[in-house]
Amino acid sequence: MENYLDNPASLKIDLMLRGIKMEDPVVKAWACGCSGIDMLLPQDTLVNIPCMEEFTRNSPYTVRRTGERYFITDGKSEVEVKLVERPAFYSRKTSSGVQFSEIASVHGSYTVITPSPRCDFFNRSIECRYCAGNFDIRGASDIVYTVEDILETVEAVLKEKASEVIYLSIGFSQGDDGGIEFLKPYIQAIKKSFNCLVAVEALPPRENRWIDETYALGADSVLYNLEIFDKELFELICPGRASLIGRKRYLEALAYAAKVFPNGTVASHLIVGLEPPGSTCMGIDCFTDMGVVPILPIYRPSAGRALRIEPLTTEIILPVYKHLYRAVKKSGINLSWVRDISMVTTPAEIRGLVDEGKGDSLMESFYKSRLGLKAAWGLSTLRRKLRVVSNNDSDPSKH
């Protein structure tokens, strides 16, 4: 077995692929019945490690505890890690009685909030075969959290300093806007009430004017997740996305959004393990040429998912992540926005695998600081105001 314990980036990938066996009762209790457990590896590398899925039974990794210190070991060598505390606000409720943990999920620098778990792909029986997991269809069509519920949740996240970016997510719903009309009151209320950054994961709208609208509303970042770059596999695995949106529209919308939003704030997922590595690399090149940040989550097979594909090995996919870092750097894409996420390995984390010994640049270190975050929020707000004013001045219908 290859030893990945010496490099946090490669260890993070291997842990996400193979998971960890929960043998220590204290660590087992820490996982709280969740499928994954958040840990901090050396160099402040945050990772969510599968620990309950079937495939983790064969993992070579376990956690060894010595007093208050924790180590990940493969039986031959080990590395010290820290357990990430479960956010305290998870156990509390909104004033309407909804558990905060049902609304929000913290993944490092991002807190994912889904105002409605509904995804109409399921109602049409054209859902994505990997079943992303964000959207639970059992009774979900009746669940819509109020703006007040979401504001209370955001307040709890920010007060605890659980994360820095509020990530609003929505499933598929019929309409030309890609879900932005539904998210509009939530975005406006959050931006009016709090000085925070907001990322929006939606579906590509049919017309580009909705992308301008998304930015004007206050979104600081937007994600249109293609998931699979290979055209044939995209159509087979994502029948709803393919038939009702289309691969071409995804690419068009991403290219346009990259011209509207600041450098490094437009992103799209490509799921590692659902297509050949070479195809994923082609997707990386396509995205970075447009100024889009590719985000590479690793597919985790589980009993509840229709697509039963065993994950690839770290040795096979490490070159894909190295290619990601080189492509992003070559394109001059800002690495400061997509970073410190437990569920995925970000381009910034791969630096240590490609540029040995190089740490954060001065600019990236600045944006990780509290002062840098305030500066980022202020610059983002100013840029948006200038762009919206410019668009209004050039639109004859406004005069």
C-alpha positions as CSV (number, residue, x, y, z in Angstrom):
1,M,0.0,0.0,0.0
2,E,1.2,3.5,-0.9
3,N,1.9,5.7,2.1
4,Y,-0.1,9.0,1.8
5,L,0.3,10.0,5.4
6,D,3.2,12.4,4.6
7,N,1.2,14.8,2.4
8,P,-2.1,16.3,3.7
9,A,-3.5,16.7,0.1
10,S,-3.0,13.1,-1.0
11,L,-4.0,11.8,2.5
12,K,-7.3,13.8,2.2
13,I,-8.0,12.3,-1.2
14,D,-7.2,8.7,0.0
15,L,-9.4,9.2,3.1
16,M,-12.3,10.4,1.1
17,L,-11.9,7.4,-1.3
18,R,-11.4,4.7,1.3
19,G,-12.9,6.1,4.5
20,I,-11.9,5.2,8.0
21,K,-12.9,2.5,10.5
22,M,-14.4,3.7,13.7
23,E,-13.0,1.5,16.4
24,D,-12.4,3.9,19.3
25,P,-15.8,4.4,21.2
26,V,-15.0,8.1,21.8
27,V,-14.4,8.8,18.2
28,K,-17.4,6.7,17.2
29,A,-19.6,8.8,19.4
30,W,-18.1,12.0,17.9
31,A,-19.4,10.9,14.5
32,C,-23.0,11.2,15.9
33,G,-24.4,8.7,13.5
34,C,-23.3,10.8,10.4
35,S,-21.9,9.2,7.3
36,G,-18.8,11.2,7.6
37,I,-16.6,12.8,10.3
38,D,-14.8,16.1,9.9
39,M,-11.1,16.2,10.8
40,L,-8.3,18.7,10.5
41,L,-5.2,17.2,9.0
42,P,-1.7,18.8,9.1
43,Q,-1.4,22.2,7.3
44,D,-5.0,23.0,8.4
45,T,-6.4,20.7,5.7
46,L,-10.0,20.0,6.4
47,V,-11.6,16.7,5.4
48,N,-14.9,14.9,5.7
49,I,-14.1,11.2,6.0
50,P,-16.7,8.5,5.3
51,C,-17.0,6.2,8.3
52,M,-20.4,4.5,8.1
53,E,-20.7,3.3,4.5
54,E,-20.2,-0.3,3.5
55,F,-16.9,0.4,1.6
56,T,-15.2,1.8,4.7
57,R,-15.0,-1.7,6.2
58,N,-11.9,-2.4,4.1
59,S,-10.2,0.9,4.9
60,P,-6.6,0.6,6.2
61,Y,-7.1,3.7,8.3
62,T,-8.2,3.9,12.0
63,V,-8.0,6.6,14.6
64,R,-5.7,6.1,17.6
65,R,-6.4,8.2,20.7
66,T,-3.8,9.1,23.4
67,G,-5.3,11.3,26.1
68,E,-6.6,14.4,24.3
69,R,-4.5,13.7,21.1
70,Y,-5.7,11.9,18.0
71,F,-3.8,10.2,15.3
72,I,-4.8,8.6,12.0
73,T,-2.8,5.4,11.4
74,D,-2.6,2.8,8.6
75,G,-1.0,0.3,11.0
76,K,2.6,1.2,10.0
77,S,2.8,5.0,10.4
78,E,0.6,7.7,11.7
79,V,-0.1,11.5,11.6
80,E,-1.6,13.7,14.3
81,V,-5.1,15.2,13.5
82,K,-7.8,17.2,15.3
83,L,-11.4,16.3,15.5
84,V,-13.7,19.2,14.3
85,E,-16.4,20.0,16.8
86,R,-20.0,19.6,15.8
87,P,-21.5,23.1,15.5
88,A,-23.3,24.0,18.8
89,F,-26.2,25.6,16.9
90,Y,-27.1,22.2,15.3
91,S,-28.9,21.2,18.5
92,R,-31.0,24.3,18.6
93,K,-34.2,25.2,16.8
94,T,-35.7,28.2,15.0
95,S,-38.5,30.1,16.6
96,S,-40.9,28.1,14.4
97,G,-39.6,24.8,15.8
98,V,-37.3,23.6,13.0
99,Q,-34.0,22.0,14.0
100,F,-31.1,24.1,12.6
101,S,-29.3,21.0,11.6
102,E,-32.3,20.2,9.2
103,I,-31.7,23.5,7.4
104,A,-28.0,23.9,7.4
105,S,-24.9,21.8,7.0
106,V,-21.4,23.1,7.8
107,H,-18.6,22.0,5.5
108,G,-15.7,24.2,6.5
109,S,-15.7,27.7,5.0
110,Y,-19.2,27.0,3.5
111,T,-22.5,26.4,5.2
112,V,-25.0,24.8,2.8
113,I,-28.6,25.8,3.2
114,T,-31.4,24.3,1.1
115,P,-34.6,26.4,1.6
116,S,-36.6,23.6,-0.1
117,P,-35.4,20.0,-0.5
118,R,-37.6,19.5,-3.5
119,C,-36.2,18.4,-6.9
120,D,-38.7,17.9,-9.7
121,F,-36.4,15.5,-11.5
122,F,-37.7,12.8,-9.1
123,N,-41.3,13.6,-9.8
124,R,-40.6,13.1,-13.5
125,S,-38.5,9.9,-12.9
126,I,-35.5,11.5,-14.6
127,E,-33.4,12.0,-11.5
128,C,-29.6,11.8,-11.7
129,R,-28.5,8.2,-11.3
130,Y,-25.9,9.0,-8.6
131,C,-28.7,10.7,-6.4
132,A,-26.6,13.6,-5.1
133,G,-28.1,13.3,-1.6
134,N,-28.9,16.9,-1.0
135,F,-32.5,16.4,-1.9
136,D,-34.6,13.9,0.0
137,I,-37.8,13.2,-2.0
138,R,-39.7,11.6,0.9
139,G,-42.3,14.2,1.6
140,A,-39.9,16.9,0.5
141,S,-42.4,18.6,-1.9
142,D,-44.2,20.0,1.1
143,I,-41.1,21.5,2.8
144,V,-40.3,25.1,2.2
145,Y,-38.5,26.9,4.9
146,T,-39.6,30.5,5.5
147,V,-37.3,33.5,5.0
148,E,-37.4,34.0,8.8
149,D,-36.2,30.4,9.3
150,I,-33.3,30.9,7.0
151,L,-32.4,34.3,8.5
152,E,-32.3,32.7,12.0
153,T,-30.2,29.9,10.7
154,V,-27.7,32.3,9.0
155,E,-27.6,34.4,12.3
156,A,-26.7,31.2,14.2
157,V,-24.0,30.3,11.7
158,L,-22.4,33.7,11.8
159,K,-22.7,34.2,15.5
160,E,-20.9,30.9,16.1
161,K,-18.4,31.8,13.3
162,A,-19.1,28.3,12.0
163,S,-18.2,29.3,8.4
164,E,-17.6,32.3,6.2
165,V,-19.9,31.7,3.2
166,I,-23.6,31.0,3.1
167,Y,-24.2,28.5,0.2
168,L,-27.8,28.5,-1.0
169,S,-28.8,25.4,-2.9
170,I,-31.9,24.4,-4.9
171,G,-33.0,21.4,-6.9
172,F,-34.7,21.4,-10.3
173,S,-37.9,23.2,-10.7
174,Q,-39.8,24.1,-13.9
175,G,-39.2,27.6,-15.2
176,D,-36.9,29.7,-17.3
177,D,-35.0,31.2,-14.3
178,G,-33.2,28.1,-13.0
179,G,-34.6,28.6,-9.5
180,I,-33.4,32.2,-8.9
181,E,-36.9,33.6,-8.6
182,F,-37.5,31.1,-5.7
183,L,-34.2,32.0,-4.1
184,K,-34.6,35.8,-4.6
185,P,-36.3,36.7,-1.3
186,Y,-33.7,34.6,0.6
187,I,-30.7,36.2,-1.1
188,Q,-32.1,39.7,-0.6
189,A,-33.0,39.1,3.1
190,I,-29.5,37.7,3.9
191,K,-27.7,40.5,2.1
192,K,-29.8,43.1,3.8
193,S,-29.4,41.6,7.3
194,F,-25.8,40.4,7.3
195,N,-22.4,41.4,6.0
196,C,-21.6,38.0,4.6
197,L,-20.7,36.3,1.3
198,V,-23.5,34.3,-0.5
199,A,-22.9,31.5,-3.0
200,V,-25.8,30.2,-5.1
201,E,-26.0,26.7,-6.5
202,A,-28.8,26.6,-9.1
203,L,-29.6,25.3,-12.5
204,P,-28.5,27.2,-15.6
205,P,-31.4,29.6,-16.6
206,R,-32.6,29.5,-20.2
207,E,-31.7,33.2,-20.7
208,N,-28.5,35.0,-19.6
209,R,-30.5,37.9,-18.2
210,W,-31.2,35.7,-15.2
211,I,-27.5,35.4,-14.6
212,D,-27.2,39.1,-14.5
213,E,-30.2,39.1,-12.1
214,T,-28.5,36.6,-9.8
215,Y,-25.5,38.9,-9.5
216,A,-27.5,42.0,-9.1
217,L,-29.5,40.4,-6.3
218,G,-26.4,40.0,-4.2
219,A,-24.9,36.6,-5.0
220,D,-21.1,36.7,-4.7
221,S,-20.6,33.3,-6.3
222,V,-22.6,31.0,-8.6
223,L,-22.4,27.3,-9.3
224,Y,-24.0,25.5,-12.2
225,N,-22.9,21.9,-11.6
226,L,-22.5,19.9,-14.8
227,E,-21.3,16.9,-12.8
228,I,-20.1,14.8,-15.8
229,F,-18.2,16.2,-18.8
230,D,-18.4,13.2,-21.2
231,K,-21.5,13.9,-23.4
232,E,-22.7,10.3,-23.6
233,L,-22.2,9.5,-19.9
234,F,-23.8,12.9,-19.0
235,E,-26.9,11.8,-20.9
236,L,-27.0,8.3,-19.4
237,I,-26.4,9.3,-15.8
238,C,-28.1,12.7,-15.7
239,P,-31.2,12.2,-17.9
240,G,-33.1,15.1,-16.4
241,R,-30.2,17.6,-16.8
242,A,-29.6,16.3,-20.3
243,S,-33.2,16.5,-21.6
244,L,-34.5,19.6,-19.8
245,I,-31.4,21.8,-19.7
246,G,-28.8,20.3,-22.0
247,R,-25.0,20.0,-21.7
248,K,-24.6,22.9,-24.2
249,R,-26.6,25.3,-22.1
250,Y,-24.5,24.4,-19.0
251,L,-21.4,25.4,-20.8
252,E,-22.9,28.6,-22.3
253,A,-24.3,29.7,-18.9
254,L,-20.9,29.0,-17.1
255,A,-19.0,31.0,-19.8
256,Y,-21.4,33.9,-19.5
257,A,-21.4,33.9,-15.7
258,A,-17.6,33.9,-15.7
259,K,-17.8,37.3,-17.5
260,V,-20.3,38.7,-15.0
261,F,-19.0,37.5,-11.6
262,P,-15.5,38.2,-10.1
263,N,-12.5,36.0,-11.0
264,G,-12.7,32.7,-9.2
265,T,-16.3,32.9,-8.0
266,V,-18.0,30.8,-10.8
267,A,-17.6,27.1,-10.3
268,S,-18.9,23.7,-11.5
269,H,-18.7,20.2,-10.1
270,L,-17.2,17.3,-12.0
271,I,-17.7,14.1,-10.0
272,V,-14.5,12.0,-9.9
273,G,-15.3,8.3,-10.5
274,L,-18.3,8.6,-12.8
275,E,-16.3,9.1,-16.0
276,P,-12.7,8.2,-17.1
277,P,-10.0,10.4,-15.6
278,G,-9.0,11.6,-19.0
279,S,-12.6,12.9,-19.6
280,T,-12.5,14.7,-16.2
281,C,-9.2,16.4,-17.3
282,M,-10.9,17.5,-20.5
283,G,-13.7,19.0,-18.5
284,I,-11.1,20.8,-16.3
285,D,-9.4,22.3,-19.3
286,C,-12.8,23.4,-20.8
287,F,-13.8,25.1,-17.5
288,T,-10.5,26.8,-16.8
289,D,-10.3,28.2,-20.3
290,M,-13.7,29.9,-19.6
291,G,-12.5,31.2,-16.2
292,V,-14.6,28.7,-14.3
293,V,-13.2,26.8,-11.2
294,P,-13.7,23.1,-11.5
295,I,-14.6,21.4,-8.2
296,L,-14.0,17.7,-8.0
297,P,-16.1,15.8,-5.4
298,I,-15.4,12.1,-5.2
299,Y,-18.3,9.7,-5.8
300,R,-19.2,7.8,-2.7
301,P,-21.2,4.6,-3.4
302,S,-23.8,3.7,-0.8
303,A,-26.7,1.3,-0.4
304,G,-29.3,4.0,-1.0
305,R,-28.0,5.0,-4.4
306,A,-29.0,3.5,-7.7
307,L,-25.5,3.9,-9.2
308,R,-23.2,1.2,-7.7
309,I,-19.7,2.2,-9.0
310,E,-16.7,1.4,-6.8
311,P,-14.4,4.4,-6.2
312,L,-11.1,4.6,-8.1
313,T,-7.8,4.4,-6.4
314,T,-5.8,7.4,-5.2
315,E,-2.9,6.5,-7.4
316,I,-5.1,6.7,-10.5
317,I,-6.8,10.0,-9.6
318,L,-4.0,12.0,-8.1
319,P,-2.8,13.0,-11.6
320,V,-6.3,14.4,-12.2
321,Y,-6.0,16.7,-9.1
322,K,-2.5,17.7,-10.1
323,H,-3.9,18.6,-13.6
324,L,-6.6,20.6,-11.9
325,Y,-4.1,22.8,-10.0
326,R,-1.9,23.4,-13.0
327,A,-4.9,24.3,-15.2
328,V,-6.3,26.8,-12.6
329,K,-2.9,28.4,-12.1
330,K,-2.2,28.6,-15.9
331,S,-5.6,30.3,-16.4
332,G,-4.8,32.9,-13.7
333,I,-8.0,32.0,-11.7
334,N,-8.2,33.3,-8.2
335,L,-7.8,30.4,-5.7
336,S,-9.0,32.4,-2.7
337,W,-12.8,31.8,-3.1
338,V,-13.1,28.0,-3.4
339,R,-11.0,26.8,-0.4
340,D,-11.2,25.1,3.0
341,I,-14.1,22.8,2.1
342,S,-14.3,19.5,4.0
343,M,-16.3,17.6,1.3
344,V,-13.9,18.3,-1.7
345,T,-10.2,18.7,-2.4
346,T,-9.8,22.3,-3.7
347,P,-7.2,23.5,-6.2
348,A,-5.4,25.5,-3.4
349,E,-4.8,22.3,-1.4
350,I,-3.1,20.5,-4.3
351,R,-0.3,23.1,-4.4
352,G,1.8,20.9,-2.0
353,L,1.6,18.0,-4.5
354,V,2.7,20.1,-7.5
355,D,4.8,23.0,-6.1
356,E,6.6,21.2,-3.3
357,G,7.4,23.4,-0.3
358,K,5.4,26.4,-1.5
359,G,2.8,27.7,1.0
360,D,0.0,30.2,0.6
361,S,0.9,33.4,-1.4
362,L,0.7,36.7,0.5
363,M,-2.6,37.5,-1.1
364,E,-4.2,34.1,-0.3
365,S,-3.0,34.4,3.3
366,F,-4.6,37.8,3.6
367,Y,-8.0,36.6,2.3
368,K,-8.0,33.8,4.9
369,S,-7.8,36.4,7.7
370,R,-10.8,38.1,9.2
371,L,-9.6,41.4,7.9
372,G,-9.3,39.9,4.4
373,L,-12.8,38.5,4.5
374,K,-14.2,42.0,5.4
375,A,-12.2,43.5,2.5
376,A,-13.5,40.8,0.1
377,W,-17.1,41.5,1.2
378,G,-16.6,45.2,0.7
379,L,-14.9,44.9,-2.7
380,S,-17.6,42.5,-3.9
381,T,-20.4,44.9,-2.9
382,L,-18.7,47.8,-4.6
383,R,-18.0,45.8,-7.8
384,R,-21.7,44.7,-8.0
385,K,-23.0,48.2,-7.6
386,L,-20.8,49.5,-10.3
387,R,-21.8,46.7,-12.7
388,V,-25.5,47.0,-12.0
389,V,-25.4,50.8,-12.6
390,S,-23.4,50.3,-15.8
391,N,-25.9,47.7,-17.1
392,N,-28.9,50.0,-16.3
393,D,-27.2,52.9,-18.1
394,S,-26.7,50.8,-21.2
395,D,-30.2,49.4,-21.3
396,P,-32.6,51.6,-23.3
397,S,-35.6,50.2,-21.5
398,K,-34.4,51.8,-18.3
399,H,-34.7,55.3,-19.8
